[in-house]
Amino acid sequence: MKLPLNLSCASLLVLALAAPVAWAKLPPPPATPEAKAKAAEAAAKTAWSGKVDAFKLCQAQDRVAAKYRASATAAGKPVPAAPATPPCADPGPFAFTPPAEAKPIEASGAHSPATTAASPPSTVQPAATTNPTPKAQ
């Protein structure tokens, strides 16, 4: 059976418009505490490796400066005084301590009243005496 040209074009148009919806990315699932801990450890390791790289660069710069001074002195050239620079700081081995878990609000007591009520919230006085100005309606 042959479809009319208008019907086949319309069906292709509907499929073309529906395709992005079919391929849309779903949001990632909520992070679990294990995933959060793993991400924190990865961030700490990345920061540590940056410190190690800076330490190695500092050592390499010191070696190059020492070789330059030695070769300039051997050639009889005047060598200027070395500028004062901080020593290279060794970051040491990688050590990760996970951050302490924060207590949920319910466990922290933030929502609890400061003291226990000593009297009931209702009174025997009429509302007109406790609140002489009526609410505007």
N, C-alpha and C positions, 0 to 999 in steps of 0.2 A: 504494500500500500504506500503510495506516495503522498507525503504531506505537502500542503500548499507552502509556498515560499514564505509568506508572512508568518505562518505558524512556526516554521523551523527557525526563522530569524528571531522571533519573540522568545522561543525556548532557549536559544543560544544567549540572548541578552540576559535572561533571568539567571542562567547558570553563571555567566560572567560576573554578574552583580553579587551572586551568592558565594562565590569562591573566596573572597577575602574573609568572610564571616566563618567559613569552614576552616580556614587556615590561621585564624586568630590565635594568639598565644594566651594560654590561661595564666592567671597569676600564680606565682609560686606558692606552695603550701606554707603554712605558718612554721617558723623556725622552732625546732625542739631545743630543749636545754643542751643536749649533746651537740647539736649543730652549732649553737651559739658558742659553746666552749671550744669547739674545734676551730671556729672562725677567729676567736680571740687568740688562740694559740698560733694560728697561721699569721695573724697580724703581728704578734710579738716576735715570731721567728723572722718575719720580713724586716722588722725594725732592727733586730739584732744583726742580720746579715748586712744591712746598710752600715751599721757601726763597724763591722769587721772590714768591709770594703774601705771605709774611711781610714781605718787603722793601717791597712796594707798600703794605701795611697800615701799616707804620711811617712811610713817607713821608706817607701820608694823615693819620695822626694828628698828625704834626709840622705839616702845613699847617693843620689845624683848630686846633691850639693857638696857632699864630702868628696866625691870623685873630682868635681870641678875645682874645688879648693886645692886638692892634692896636685892636679895637673897644672893649675895656674902657678902654684908655688914652685913646682919642678921646672917650669918654663921661665921662672924668674919674673913673672908679672906681679904687679902689686895686687894683693887680695884685700878687698874691703872687709871691714869687721862684719861678722855674721849678725843678722838681726835676731833679737830675742824672740823666740817662738815657744809656745807651750809644748811640752813633750807629748809624744804620741800616746794616746790612751788605749790600752788593750781592753776590749770589751769582755774578755774571758769566755768561758764556755756558755752555751745556751742553757738557760734555766727558766722555766715557765712556772709561775704560781698562779693558778686560776683565781679570778676575783671572787670575793665572798658574795654569796647569794643574798640579795636584798629580801627582807621579809615582806610578805604581802601586806597590804593595808590592814586586813582583818587581824593579822597576828600582831601588828605593831601597836594596836590599841588606839589608833588615831581617831576612830569614829566613836569611841566610848565616851560617855559623859564624865566630867571631872569628879562629881560627887553624886551620891545617891540622893534622890529627892526626899525631903523631910516631911513634906505635906502633899496632899493630892493636888492635882493641877486645877481642879474646879473649886469655886468659892460659892458662898450663899448670897453674896452681894449681887444686886441686879447689875446688868451690863451698863445701864445709864450712869451708875455711880462710879464704876471703875473706868469707863471710857465716856466722858461727857460729850465729846465731839463725835457725832455720828459720821459714818462713812458716807462719802458722796456716791450716789448710785447712777 
